[in-house]
Amino acid sequence: MRIKMVTVVCALLIISLNAHAQDAKPSLQDLVNRAVKTTLDKFADKKLTENQLSVTLINLRDPARPNTASFRGNERIYPASVVKLFYLVAAQHLLEMKELTESPELSRAMRDMIVDSSNEATQYVVDVITHTTSGYELSSKEMEEWQYKRNSVNRYFSSLGYSNINVNQKTFCEDAYGRERVSRGPKGENRNKLTTDATARLLMEVVTGKAVAGARTALMMELLKRSYTITTSDTDNQDVGFTGGALKGIEGAKLWSKAGWTSTTRHDAAYIELPNGAKFVLVTFTTDRSNDRDIIPTVASVILSGIGEIR
């Protein structure tokens, strides 16, 4: 009887120790918090502040049960070229629904919009998916009708449960004029805005095939595919100048991403698969730090080092 009692006690002790060890493993939120703290500490001499950084991480090791954590993930931020991911998905949805017609020119524009981050290509895609065009100022009534059409992308994503975003403006190398400037608003109040949470959700849905079905998912993934092993002197290269910079020296990793940068912002939305089986979406936005090119790779490096420990 004593032997049985000792055996039971030992078994309970082992279960307790295992449970404690499981609890001791960091959570996904712990990892995001560590990445943010590490980055803020590293760039403290450059006065990087919390309100200049937003991060969302989605663990997709089990795609059927994604887990999300974020830091300032619902803050509305000017997304620069990251918004092009939303226009790509909207275009593919309309093609899927037969509301747009396939054409070589549309395919070329979507490719250049994502692969080369071409603003001119994006302008064409926005025209096609919203049935609006740039040009001279319109009368108040005409402008109201024009703006309603331009807001079609917002209505589409709102119908899917996306909130706190605005995706109704073209991207420009310089500035907007005419009806585009009027649409933006005198103080820029109608500029594009995204959150890292919404961006991470969309990229996750692209990766998992929930945004559009079948071959269209494969097409989008091909456009987003990056090669982090290339050698280039271009510090704004989407392959190595953003999240991909943290993958240097890691063999067998895979990267898909869409970056965005302006004179005031620097962002990246990335999906990564590691040889150890880890799969995750990482979206990092920075504001007023466009010249600090190491911030995004720093966040990514901490995530890469700790994602395998997550319970």
BELMODA-V17550 format. One record per pair of residues at least 4 apart in sequence whose C-alpha atoms are under 7 Angstrom apart, sorted by the first residue. I is the first residue (numbers start at 1). J is the second residue. D is the distance in Angstrom with one decimal. If there is no record, write none. Layout:
i=(I:I)
j=(J:J)
d=(D:D)
This chain:
i=(1:2:3:4:5:6:7:8:9:10:11:12:13:14:15:16:17:18:19:20:21:22:25:25:25:26:26:26:26:26:27:27:27:28:28:28:29:29:29:30:31:31:31:32:32:32:32:33:34:35:35:35:35:36:36:37:38:39:39:39:39:40:40:40:43:43:44:48:52:52:52:53:53:53:54:54:54:54:54:54:54:55:55:55:55:55:55:55:55:56:56:56:56:56:56:56:56:56:56:57:57:57:57:57:57:57:58:58:58:58:58:58:58:59:59:59:59:59:59:60:60:60:61:61:61:61:62:73:73:73:74:74:74:75:76:76:76:76:76:77:77:77:78:78:78:79:79:79:79:79:80:80:80:81:81:81:81:82:82:82:83:83:84:84:84:84:85:86:87:87:88:88:89:89:90:90:91:91:92:92:92:93:93:94:94:94:95:95:95:95:102:103:104:105:106:106:107:108:109:109:109:109:109:110:110:110:111:111:112:112:112:112:113:113:113:113:113:114:114:114:115:115:118:119:119:119:119:120:121:122:122:122:123:123:123:124:125:126:126:127:127:127:130:130:130:131:132:132:132:134:134:135:135:136:136:137:137:138:138:138:139:140:141:142:143:144:145:146:147:148:150:151:151:152:153:153:153:154:154:154:154:155:156:157:157:158:158:162:165:165:165:166:166:166:167:167:168:169:169:172:176:176:177:178:179:180:181:182:183:184:184:184:184:185:185:194:194:195:196:196:196:196:197:198:199:200:200:200:200:200:201:202:203:204:204:205:205:205:206:206:206:209:209:212:212:213:214:215:216:217:218:219:220:221:221:224:224:224:225:225:225:226:226:226:226:227:227:228:228:228:228:228:228:229:235:236:237:238:238:239:240:240:241:242:242:242:243:243:243:243:243:245:246:246:246:252:252:253:253:253:254:254:254:255:255:255:255:256:256:256:257:257:257:258:258:258:259:259:259:260:260:260:261:261:261:261:262:262:263:264:264:264:264:265:265:265:265:265:266:266:266:266:266:267:267:267:268:268:268:269:269:269:270:270:270:271:271:271:272:272:272:273:273:273:273:274:274:278:284:294:295:296:297:298:299:300:301:302:303)
j=(5:6:7:8:9:10:11:12:13:14:15:16:17:18:19:20:21:22:23:24:25:311:309:310:311:30:31:309:310:311:31:310:311:32:69:310:33:69:70:34:35:303:306:36:69:70:71:37:38:39:299:302:303:40:299:41:42:43:295:298:299:44:48:49:47:48:48:52:286:287:288:285:286:287:71:72:73:196:284:285:286:70:71:72:73:196:283:284:285:69:70:71:73:196:197:200:282:283:284:68:69:70:280:281:282:283:66:67:68:69:280:281:282:66:67:68:279:280:281:66:279:280:277:278:279:280:66:195:196:197:195:196:197:195:164:165:193:194:195:193:194:195:192:193:194:83:192:193:194:260:260:261:262:117:259:260:261:258:259:260:87:167:88:113:114:122:89:90:91:126:92:110:93:211:94:153:95:129:96:212:216:97:212:98:99:100:99:100:101:102:106:107:108:109:110:125:111:112:113:121:122:124:125:114:121:125:115:223:116:117:118:121:117:118:119:121:122:223:224:258:223:224:122:123:171:172:173:124:125:126:170:171:127:170:171:128:129:130:170:131:132:133:149:150:152:149:146:149:150:179:180:178:179:178:179:178:179:142:143:179:143:144:145:146:147:148:149:150:151:152:168:155:168:156:157:167:168:158:166:167:168:159:160:161:162:162:163:198:193:194:195:192:193:194:192:193:192:191:192:176:180:181:181:182:183:184:185:186:190:188:189:190:191:189:190:198:199:199:200:283:284:285:201:202:203:204:269:281:282:283:205:206:207:208:281:209:210:211:210:211:217:213:217:216:217:217:218:219:220:221:222:223:224:225:256:256:257:258:255:256:257:239:255:256:257:239:255:239:240:244:245:247:248:248:241:241:241:242:259:244:244:245:245:268:296:297:268:270:296:297:300:297:297:300:301:274:275:273:274:275:272:273:274:270:271:272:273:270:271:272:269:270:271:268:269:270:267:268:269:266:267:268:265:266:267:290:266:290:290:287:288:289:290:286:287:288:289:290:285:286:287:289:290:284:285:286:283:284:285:282:283:284:281:282:283:280:281:282:279:280:281:277:278:279:280:278:279:308:296:298:299:300:301:302:303:304:305:306:307)
d=(6.2:6.2:6.1:6.2:6.2:6.1:6.1:6.2:6.1:6.2:6.3:6.1:6.1:6.1:6.1:6.1:6.1:6.1:6.2:6.1:6.7:7.0:6.5:6.3:5.9:5.7:6.7:6.8:5.6:6.7:6.5:5.6:6.2:6.4:5.9:6.1:6.1:4.9:6.8:6.1:6.2:6.6:6.6:6.2:6.8:6.4:7.0:6.1:5.9:6.1:5.2:5.2:6.5:6.1:6.6:6.0:6.1:6.2:6.7:6.1:6.2:5.7:6.1:6.8:6.5:5.6:5.7:6.8:5.4:4.9:6.8:5.9:4.7:6.7:5.6:5.0:5.8:6.6:5.8:5.2:6.6:5.4:5.1:6.7:5.9:6.1:5.7:4.6:6.5:5.9:4.1:6.4:5.7:5.6:5.7:6.5:5.9:5.3:6.7:5.7:5.4:6.0:7.0:5.7:4.7:6.6:6.4:5.5:4.4:6.5:5.5:5.0:6.6:5.6:5.1:6.4:6.3:4.6:6.7:5.2:5.0:5.0:6.8:5.3:4.9:7.0:6.4:6.0:5.1:4.9:5.2:6.7:5.9:5.4:6.8:6.8:5.5:5.3:5.0:5.1:5.4:6.1:5.8:4.7:6.4:5.9:6.8:5.9:5.7:6.8:5.0:5.7:6.5:6.8:6.4:4.1:6.7:5.9:5.6:5.0:6.7:6.9:6.1:6.8:6.8:7.0:6.4:6.1:6.1:7.0:6.2:6.6:6.1:6.9:6.3:6.7:6.2:6.0:6.0:7.0:6.7:6.2:6.2:6.1:5.0:5.5:5.9:4.8:6.3:6.9:6.9:6.3:6.1:6.1:6.2:7.0:6.2:6.2:5.9:4.7:7.0:7.0:6.6:6.4:6.9:6.9:5.8:6.3:5.0:6.2:5.6:6.1:4.6:4.7:6.7:5.3:5.3:6.2:6.7:6.9:5.9:6.8:6.3:6.2:5.4:5.6:6.6:6.5:6.3:6.1:6.8:6.8:6.3:5.5:6.7:6.3:6.2:5.9:6.7:5.3:5.0:5.5:5.7:5.2:6.2:6.7:6.6:6.7:6.3:6.2:6.1:5.6:6.0:4.7:5.9:4.9:4.8:5.7:5.4:6.6:5.9:6.1:6.4:6.1:6.0:6.2:6.5:6.3:6.1:6.9:5.9:6.4:5.6:6.2:6.4:6.5:6.6:6.0:6.4:5.8:6.6:6.1:6.8:6.6:5.4:4.9:6.2:6.7:5.2:4.8:6.8:5.0:4.8:6.5:5.1:6.7:6.4:6.4:5.9:6.8:5.6:5.0:4.8:6.4:6.0:6.3:6.6:7.0:6.8:5.2:6.5:4.7:5.4:5.5:5.7:6.8:6.9:6.2:5.9:5.8:6.7:6.9:6.1:6.3:6.2:6.0:6.9:6.3:6.8:5.9:6.2:6.2:6.2:6.1:6.5:5.9:4.7:5.0:6.1:5.1:6.3:5.8:5.7:6.3:6.0:6.0:6.8:6.2:6.3:6.2:6.1:6.5:6.3:6.0:7.0:4.9:5.3:6.5:6.1:4.3:6.6:5.0:5.5:5.4:6.8:5.4:7.0:5.0:5.1:5.2:6.9:6.7:6.9:6.8:5.1:5.0:4.9:6.3:6.1:5.7:4.5:4.6:5.7:6.4:5.9:6.0:6.7:6.8:5.9:5.0:6.0:5.6:4.9:6.0:5.3:6.8:5.7:5.7:4.6:5.9:5.6:5.1:6.6:6.9:5.9:4.8:6.7:5.7:5.2:6.6:5.4:4.1:6.1:5.9:5.3:6.6:5.6:4.2:6.2:5.9:5.1:6.2:5.3:4.3:6.1:6.9:6.6:6.8:5.9:6.0:4.6:6.3:5.2:5.8:4.6:5.7:6.2:4.9:6.3:5.3:6.6:6.9:5.0:5.7:4.3:5.9:5.8:5.5:6.5:6.1:4.3:6.5:5.7:5.3:6.1:5.7:4.3:6.3:5.7:5.6:6.5:6.9:5.8:4.5:6.8:5.2:6.5:6.6:6.4:6.0:6.4:6.2:5.9:6.6:6.5:6.0:6.2:6.2:5.6)
